[in-house]
Amino acid sequence: EQALGPNHPDTATTLNNLAGLLDAQGDYAAARPLYERALAIREVELGAKHPATATSLNNLAALLQAQGNYNAARPLYKQALAIYEQALGPEHSDTASTLNNLAFLYADEGYFDEAVRLMRRALAIWQAALGPNHPHTQIGYKSLATLEQARRDNQTEVQSSFSHVGE
């Protein structure tokens, strides 16, 4: 901040990285204002449609999701996704990463069909953009399997609940 100023994009990157460290340590209360400040700087200095702004939105959404604040996280993920799709294209790996995050948010909320649909799209992007052996693609395979299993488990649970109705 001393060298570049409090509103420089590199200051925002440093704030974002520090927030990421605090977030990883589970210190959400300390991480959130840093993510929010990084986002505010990027929106002003880089613009609301810049990929770095989308990264800040995505990171703040992930923190809110980790706190169980799904209603606050969802629009941020969707805004980040729209920015990535417009700025980088619908087939970019950053677009896929946000689809992945949004898929797990939907799974957290119990919307498994939508979660699987988004994860399939993310996986297809990673396969095309990065190849089948890239770590992101490999994680995508595992994530899709996890979500499909959760969907099956949820359907079985719902069917089991209804089978007891009227007994």
N, C-alpha and C positions, 0 to 999 in steps of 0.2 A: 504494500500500500504506500509506503514511503517513496519508493522509487517510481511507481507507475500511477499512483493515485487510487482513491477508493472505488472509482467507477470504471477502471480499465478492465477489458475482457480477460486479461491474464489474472487479475485479482479475482474475478468471478471463478476462473478455473481453479485457483488455489482454494477459494472458499468451498467450491464444490468437492474438491478432493479431501479437504479437512472434514467436511460434513460426511463424506463417504466413510472415512475412518471412524468417526463417532457413531455413525449408523451401524457399521459392522460390529462395533463394540456394544451395541444395544443402547447407546445413550441418545435416544430419539429426541429428547427434550433439548439437548445441546445441538444436535444435527439439524433439526428443522429450521431454526432461524438462519443458519448458514446456507442451507439449500434455498430458502426463500430469498435471501439477499443475492445469491448468485443468479437466481432466476430474474430478479428485478434488474440487475445490472445488464444481463444479457438481452433482456427485452428492450431496454433503452439503447444500449450501445451497439447491439448487433441486429436488433429487430425481432418482432414477434414471430417471424417465419423462418428464422435462422436455425439450422440443425443443432447448434450449441444450446439454443433456447429450448429446443425439443429435448435435449439431454437433461437439462435442468428440470423440465416438467416431468420427465420419466423418473428421475431420481427422487423428486419430491413425492410423486405418486407411489413409488415403491415404499418409501418411509411410511406414508399414510396407510398403505395396505398392511404393512407389518404391524401397525398399531391397531388394525381392525377397522379403520375408518374408510370403508369401501366406497361410500357415497362421495367422499371427497377425492379419492384416488381415481375413480373411473373417468371423470371428465378430463383430468390431467393426462391420463394415458391416451385418451381419445384425441386430445389436442396435440400431443406429441406425435401420435401416429399420423394425423393429418399433415403435420409439418414435414415429417420424414417422407411421406408419400409424395408431397408436392415438391420438396426441395431436392430429395435424393432419388425419388422414384419408388414405385410400388414393389420393385424386386430387389431393393437394397437390403443388405444384412442388418442395418440399423432399424429398418422398417420391420424386419422379422423379429428382432429382439423386443421391440415394443409389442408386437403381436403376441409373442411368448408371454410377456408380463401381463398383458391384458387377459390372455387365456387363463393364467393362474388366478387372476382376480375373479374372473367369472367362476372358476372352480371353487374358490373360497366362498363364493356366494351361493354355490349349489347349482349353477347354470352349466351343467356338464356338456350338453350338446353344443352350446356356443363355445365353450372352452376347447372342445375337441376340434371344432371347425376352424377356430383361429390358430390352434397349434398345427393343424395340417397345413394351413397356408404358410405359417412361419417355416415349417420344415421344408416345404417345397421351395421356398425362397433360398434357404440355406443350402439345400442340395444343388440348386442351379448356380448360385453365386459363389459358393465356397467348396463344393464337392462333397461326396458322401463320407469322406474320412476326416473332414475338418472337425475340431472339437465342438464347435457350435452345432454342427449337424448331428454329431453323435449324441450330444445332450438333448437335441430336439427329438431324436428317436426315443430316448428314454422318457422324456417329458410326455410325448404323445402316448406311449404305452401306459404311463402312470395315470394320465387323464382318462384314457379309455377304460382302464380298470376301475377308476373311481366312478365313472359313469355307470359301468355294469353293476358295481356294488350298490350305488344309489338306486338304480332301477330295481335291483333285487330287494333292497330294503323297503322301497315304496310298495312293491308287489306284496311283500310279506305283511306290511301294515294293512293293506286293503283286504288281504285274505282273512284277517281276524275281525273285520267289520261285520256286525250282525250275529256273531257267535254267542 
